[in-house]
């Protein structure tokens, strides 16, 4: 085996790959071979490092140097300077946001300091395409422990004691789910991994599958052992081609090494895993719809009970867990329930992965213990709001969740606290909004998504979300009244109470939570016909103030609609009927003579 | 690689696989390791520091030592003392050795680091 003196890790997540990470790998290898150092230094493509904002990332070990926003043409300098002479490439080092000092050791970066990576333990550390690197990290040992020296009941008990709750959104206790499934006997039982991640802005499942696919396979086999199932299926959306490729390779490697297949590790336990591709419908993340889709039918939910544990895939008992839930299982088995419980809060043990997106400085993937506050996540790890703007709200739980505001920032994040605040954990997407975001418009955005993704099976969701969207459009167009707001609230409650599945039941959440937290903003839209954030174009009008206008003609020249008239050194005028409210005039005016109202 | 037939085989396989990620694990635990830093830069390189560094690598490989890591740094500016080597034990200050040759490197590793003896040649300054 080759003894490398240094390792270079290049992020191979979807984000960094789209920013030319593959070329960086090639260039690094080429530069190393030109210096005759190919035998001393290895170049490995790993999964996501999480710091997507500053990608592509190149990390050098053992000295933990963290290079950000690396371009393929930087490869030569990294090799000739850092590898050959030990001189770090200063301009590529991560700079601390407040002090602007370059940080040499990634362990000292604020982004990583408060993180605790359990589900992401191997992401950005191992080569997901090399099963031996996973084995080096105790891979498949948890499975070996379970099938050689633990009874099914013991395995279930460990998972139950750990307090692990489903990471897909609902937070159902995983151990309990396994226990219920194990009670039903049948000639064929299934384990299903729900990898149909569909929330806008969420990419934790994708990153786990891309960065550590074996962890999910191992956990599925453990679940198969505990629930007496012999077949596992992963339902993954075809929109995740890289995750699919890495999973397929992982399944193949696991079969070659005998971790999947017949008589695993010389025991009587047999388990196989296959992949089913989804077409990217949001509703298929709902477990009953997912099962129908896997069976080849339309992805439409059915009423529960019967629950999948009893009557699941092809009518057989089926245990369905989310990717991140599975990724926690091998560590829990290895380190014990007590260890897992030592992290997080009493009712929500362990850690949670969040995808930070929106108007936040450090867009990326993070993992923190449950009970960390929103403030720590958004300001300490996330680095605060972009361009020094003011924080306004954060949407947790994707289109099914709700908005949390300034007053909720010190709430410790866990399943129950978020629900109590009118939002939910969901799969862990966090979209941060600043003072320039208009909340009725945000609610409209989410409703557009859920309305489009509604499968149409039940009336409350099919027609209800359409009506909600119409109301929101009225409000954003300045045609709403106070009655529209009441109607919005009433209809939301009806949909919540009557829709068939989780999609419909939670679709009104963004509306209700923004109505509660930003009532004044809605009122401004319907009574004063104003959009305080300046987003809803129908409610904006631009005015040139005669006392400040110098007649410089700048606005006249930038106006794309020809709506501005005026001569040099004379006051300009906007023709409201022609104005398309793009704001170009206001941006260009040097005398602050144009205001938006 | 054939099929892994038992848990014992898996544990054996893990031991050999650990070599694949050893350098990365060292990086993860760097504060708990004894760090040997070889100062390089153009001047260190010319003075033969690369050979000293490679010597440390191969010695550590022979010994199979897990808790000692070899790092490389830019020239410290003490060009007259190069090849310059720093040793930092967990939780303590770095000490420097100047004009290190292969024999001195062995002495640093065997006597100073592994056996914990005090040896000659420590420069009367610290590199903080």
Interface residues (C-beta under 8 A of the other chain):
Chain A: X1 X3 X4 X5 X6 X7 X9 X61 X62 X63 X64 X84 X85 X86 X87 X88 X105 X107 X125 X126 X130 X132 X133 X135 X136 X137 X138 X139 X140 X141 X144 X145 X148 X256 X257 X258 X259 X265 X266
Chain B: X1 X3 X4 X5 X6 X7 X9 X10 X11 X13 X14 X16 X17 X18 X19 X20 X21 X23 X24 X26 X27 X28 X30 X38 X39 X40 X41 X42 X44 X45 X57 X61 X69 X70 X71 X72 X73 X74 X75
